[in-house]
Amino acid sequence: MSLFDSRPKFPVHVAQTDETYPCAGNESLLTGMLRLGRKGIPVGCVNGGCGVCKVRILDGEIKALGPISRAHVTAQEEALGYTLACRVAPQTPVDLEVAGKLNKPFSKGRAESATASPSIQQQ
């Protein structure tokens, strides 16, 4: 791989984070995000086996880079725009939303619920 990646790229927008990153038409949506050190789409096995990177394409065209497991995306879901980000590449600008929860390494809600527990009494 050369120092400068001159492949044509398409903007990919993640609805939940409102972040956009460039992704080449021959790399997966997930690889494009990881290549730039971005976050937004959850990362699992990166080869279609776990379903963690399930997204819904809101706008734009994609092409399959390999088979998508029906264990993770049913035919009905696929018809509604769901796919695995590790198994598809953009062919036009893409808007997507993450299908699962976007987990953050630290959750303010958890810390608050731990300190606000009624069973813990401070004296």
LINTA-V557332 format. One record per helix or strand of 3 or more residues. SS is the DSSP state (h for helix, s for strand). FROM is the first residue (numbers start at 0). TO is the last residue. If there is no record, write none. Layout:
BEGIN
[[SS | FROM | TO] [SS | FROM | TO]]
END
This chain:
BEGIN
[[s | 8 | 13] [s | 18 | 23] [h | 28 | 34] [s | 53 | 58] [s | 61 | 63] [h | 74 | 78] [s | 81 | 83] [h | 84 | 86] [s | 87 | 89] [s | 93 | 97] [h | 107 | 114]]
END
